[in-house]
Amino acid sequence: MEGGMVMIDREKLLTEIREWAIKEYETPFLKSYKQAIILEHGIQLYQREIKGYDVELELCKDTIKTSIATKEVILREILASDEKNRYEHENSLHAKMIKGLVKLRNH
């Protein structure tokens, strides 16, 4: 151990994080986002001093949970907005169809 650095098997840590994330988050639309987060953490593990296997494992899990939860909230808001817009669009089309039918009937 040099200069207080803890030597751990980073590949083993990354594998464990990946396996945990795959089990924890099955949502298909988050798959690529989840992989990006895991990759980002993998890169960070190689770029900084790490505090120990268990500490890093929990830190990565917490960060991934937070990142995915944030993304899910944003996606839900987008989907809700899209649903509302679609509903309003369908209502508008429905109203136009009724007006068209009324015109046809009156002629």
N, C-alpha and C positions, 0 to 999 in steps of 0.2 A: 504494500500500500504506500504510494507516494503522495506526499502533500495532502493527506487526509482524504484522498479519493477512494471511493469504495469500488472494488472490482466485482462486477456481476456479469452474468451471461445475458447480454442484451438481446440476442436472438431468442433465447428462451423466454425472456420477458415479453418481447414483441409477439411471440407465438401465443403466449398465455392471454395477452390483451386481445389479440385477434379472435381467439376461440371464445373468450368471454363475450366480446361484442357481438359475435355471430349468434350466440345463444340468447343474449339479452335483447337484441333488436332484430326481429324477423321482418319488419315492415319493408316491403319491396321498394317503395319510392325513396326510402332512406339509404338503400344499399350503397350507391355510389358515394353519397355524402359520408356515410359511416366509414367507407374504405379510405376516403380522403383524410378524415380525421385521424384514423389509425396510422396512415402513412405519415401524416404531419407529426404525430407523436413519436413515431419511429425515427424520423429525421432529428427531432429535438433530442431524443435520447443519445444520439451520437454526437450532438453539438454542445452538450453541456455536462457539467459535473452532476452526477446523480447521487442520491442520498441513500440508496439501498434498495434491494429488490422489492420488498413488501411496500415500502414507502412509495416507490415509483409506480408500482402496480395500482395501488389505491388512488394515487394522484391522477394517473391516466384514466382510470375508470370514472372518477369524479368529473374530470374535464370532458370526457366523451359523453357522459350522461347529460351534463349541462349543455353541451353543444347540440346534441341531438334533441333535447327537450326544447331548446330555443328554436331550432329549425322546424320541429313539429308544430309549434305555436304559429310560426310564420306561415307554414304551409296550410294549416287549418284556416287561418285568416284569408289567405289567397283563395282557397277552395270555397269558403263561405261566400266571399265576394263574387267569385265566378258563378256560384249557384244562384245568388241573388240576381246578378246580371242576366243569367240565362232565364230565370223565372220571369223577370220583367220583359225580356225580349219575347218570350213565348206569349205572355199576356198581350203584348203589343200586336203580335202576329194574329192572335186569336181575335182581338178587337177589330183588326183590319178585315179579317175573313168575314166576321159578322156584318160589318158595314157593307162589304161587297155583296153578301147574300141578300141583305135588305134592299140594296140598290137593284139587284137582279129581280127580286120579287116585285118591287114597285114599278118596274118598266114593263 
